[in-house]
């Protein structure tokens, strides 16, 4: 395996050059379901550090082009199974566009160590502190979903002490920290809602719902990972498909 030479004189970050070349390989060389070379091998091929390679691979995972499987490696994902992106808006704005009044009840706010999936999504080290914001979201006073956001504590110092309530989290981050989302990658799956989640959402146990993972970016990289459980009878996805 050989790689295109990287050019430090262009001003394009090395991780972006690596990412672009890996995108080319995914499009032209590697098949869906194929395991790609190990991270250490890729570092040797491209002549970059592990951190640089981790950034490039992390972006491709969040873009839905690659998928990591614990204990097995990293594989090319069949992108036909990945839902398309929508506008990057807050839940508050999204519901307002549907004519509903968004609300929220804070269930818990805490600073915890990042687990492996959160660390990979946020491009931080496992165990780094993240602020977890756990909220019940409502539309016109009725439960719609449960959202758990994870944000790097070092990027948002003091966030756990702010009064979040039913405010738009993106509005708060914009006002307090100057962070505005520019891009998000969402992955939807369908499953059954169980236990405490079912009670909070006021549905019968094992009712169907959407399980959504969202990673949100701003100009300097990922800043939020969100895990949501949404009522299937109150939340729908509408995609507009067009030929190129």
C-alpha positions in Angstrom: 0.0 0.0 0.0 1.4 3.4 -1.0 0.1 6.9 -0.3 0.1 10.2 -2.1 2.8 12.4 -0.7 1.6 15.0 1.9 2.6 18.6 1.3 3.1 20.7 4.4 3.7 23.8 2.3 0.0 24.1 1.2 -1.3 25.2 4.6 -3.8 22.3 4.6 -3.6 20.4 7.9 -2.0 17.0 7.6 -5.1 15.3 9.0 -7.2 16.9 6.3 -4.8 15.7 3.6 -4.9 12.2 5.0 -8.7 12.3 5.3 -9.0 13.4 1.7 -6.8 10.6 0.4 -8.6 8.0 2.5 -11.9 9.3 1.1 -10.4 8.7 -2.4 -9.5 5.1 -1.4 -13.0 4.5 0.0 -14.5 5.7 -3.2 -12.2 3.9 -5.7 -10.3 1.1 -4.0 -11.9 -0.3 -0.9 -15.2 -2.2 -1.0 -18.2 -1.8 1.4 -17.6 -4.2 4.3 -13.8 -4.4 3.7 -11.5 -3.9 6.7 -9.0 -1.2 6.2 -5.4 -1.4 7.4 -4.7 -0.9 11.1 -4.1 2.5 12.4 -0.4 1.8 13.0 0.1 0.6 9.4 -1.7 3.7 8.1 0.6 5.9 10.2 3.6 4.3 8.7 2.3 4.6 5.1 1.4 8.3 5.4 4.3 9.1 7.7 2.1 10.9 10.3 1.6 10.6 14.0 -1.1 8.5 15.7 -3.0 11.7 16.7 -3.1 12.9 13.1 -4.3 9.6 11.8 -6.9 9.4 14.6 -8.3 12.8 13.6 -8.6 11.7 9.9 -10.2 8.4 10.8 -12.5 9.9 13.3 -13.9 12.4 10.7 -14.5 9.5 8.3 -16.3 7.5 11.0 -18.5 10.5 11.9 -19.2 11.1 8.2 -20.5 7.6 8.0 -17.9 6.3 5.6 -16.1 4.0 8.1 -17.3 2.1 11.1 -15.3 0.8 14.1 -16.0 -2.6 15.5 -14.5 -3.3 18.9 -11.9 -6.1 18.7 -12.2 -6.4 15.0 -10.9 -3.2 13.4 -12.3 -0.5 11.1 -14.4 -1.2 8.1 -15.8 0.6 5.1 -19.5 1.3 5.7 -22.2 0.9 3.1 -23.2 4.5 2.9 -26.5 3.5 1.4 -27.5 2.6 4.9 -26.6 6.0 6.4 -29.4 8.7 6.6 -28.7 12.0 5.0 -28.0 15.2 7.0 -30.6 17.9 7.7 -30.1 21.5 8.7 -27.9 22.0 11.8 -30.5 23.4 14.2 -31.3 23.0 17.9 -34.3 20.9 19.0 -35.9 24.2 20.0 -35.6 25.6 16.5 -36.6 22.3 14.9 -39.9 22.2 16.8 -40.6 25.9 16.2 -40.4 25.2 12.5 -43.1 22.5 13.0 -45.3 24.9 14.9 -44.7 23.5 18.4 -43.4 25.1 21.5 -40.3 23.3 22.7 -39.7 22.6 26.4 -37.2 20.8 28.6 -36.8 19.3 32.0 -33.3 18.9 33.3 -32.9 15.4 34.6 -29.2 15.6 35.5 -26.1 17.7 34.8 -22.7 16.2 35.8 -19.1 16.1 34.9 -17.9 12.6 34.2 -15.0 10.9 32.4 -15.4 10.3 28.7 -16.0 6.7 27.7 -14.5 5.3 24.5 -17.3 6.2 22.1 -17.6 9.7 23.4 -13.8 10.2 23.3 -13.7 9.1 19.7 -16.6 11.3 18.7 -15.2 14.4 20.4 -11.6 13.7 19.4 -10.4 13.7 23.0 -8.7 11.1 25.2 -10.8 8.4 27.0 -11.2 9.5 30.6 -11.1 13.3 29.8 -13.8 15.2 31.6 -17.1 15.8 29.8 -20.2 17.6 30.9 -23.2 15.4 30.6 -26.6 17.2 30.2 -29.5 14.8 30.5 -32.9 16.3 29.6 -36.5 15.4 28.8 -37.7 17.3 25.7 -41.3 18.2 25.1 -43.4 19.7 22.4 -46.4 21.7 23.5 -46.0 20.3 27.0 -46.0 16.6 25.9 -42.9 14.3 26.0 -41.1 13.8 22.7 -37.7 12.6 23.5 -34.8 12.2 26.0 -31.5 13.8 25.1 -28.2 13.2 26.7 -25.5 15.6 25.5 -21.7 15.2 26.2 -19.5 18.2 25.8 -15.7 18.6 26.5 -15.4 20.2 30.0 -12.2 22.0 29.0 -13.9 23.7 26.1 -16.9 24.7 28.2 -15.6 25.5 31.7 -18.3 26.1 34.2 -21.1 24.8 31.9 -22.3 22.4 34.7 -23.0 25.4 36.9 -25.1 27.4 34.4 -28.8 27.5 34.5 -29.8 25.4 31.5 -33.5 24.7 32.1 -35.5 24.7 28.9 -33.1 27.0 27.1 -31.8 26.1 23.7 -28.4 24.5 24.4 -26.9 25.8 21.2 -28.2 29.3 22.1 -26.5 29.0 25.5 -23.2 27.8 24.0 -23.3 30.6 21.4 -24.0 33.3 24.1 -21.6 32.0 26.8 -18.8 30.5 24.8 -19.0 31.8 21.2 -19.6 28.4 19.7 -21.9 28.1 16.7 -22.6 24.7 15.1 -21.7 24.4 11.4 -22.1 20.7 10.7 -23.7 17.6 12.3 -23.7 13.9 11.5 -26.7 11.9 12.7 -27.2 8.1 12.8 -30.8 6.8 13.3 -31.7 3.3 14.4 -35.1 1.9 15.5 -35.6 0.0 18.7 -37.9 -0.5 21.7 -38.1 2.0 24.6 -37.6 0.4 27.9 -37.7 1.0 31.7 -37.3 4.5 33.0 -37.2 6.0 29.5 -40.6 4.6 28.7 -42.0 6.1 31.9 -40.5 9.5 31.2 -41.8 9.5 27.6 -45.2 8.3 28.8 -45.3 5.3 26.5 -45.9 1.6 27.2 -42.7 -0.5 27.8 -41.2 -1.8 24.5 -43.0 0.9 22.4 -41.0 1.6 19.2 -38.8 4.7 19.1 -35.9 6.3 17.3 -32.4 6.1 18.8 -30.3 8.9 17.4 -26.6 9.6 17.8 -25.5 13.0 16.7 -22.0 14.6 16.6 -22.0 18.3 16.1 -19.1 20.4 14.8 -18.0 24.0 14.8 -15.1 25.6 13.0 -12.5 23.9 15.2 -13.9 20.4 15.2 -16.4 18.3 17.1 -17.9 19.8 20.3 -20.9 17.7 21.1 -22.1 14.1 21.1 -25.8 13.6 21.7 -27.7 10.3 22.3 -31.4 10.7 21.9 -34.4 8.4 22.5 -37.4 9.8 20.6 -41.0 8.7 20.6 -41.8 7.0 17.3 -45.4 8.2 17.3 -44.5 11.9 17.8 -41.2 12.2 15.9 -40.7 11.7 12.2 -37.9 12.0 9.7 -38.6 13.6 6.3 -35.9 13.6 3.7 -36.0 15.3 0.3 -34.3 13.2 -2.4 -33.1 14.7 -5.7 -31.2 13.4 -8.6 -27.8 15.1 -9.1 
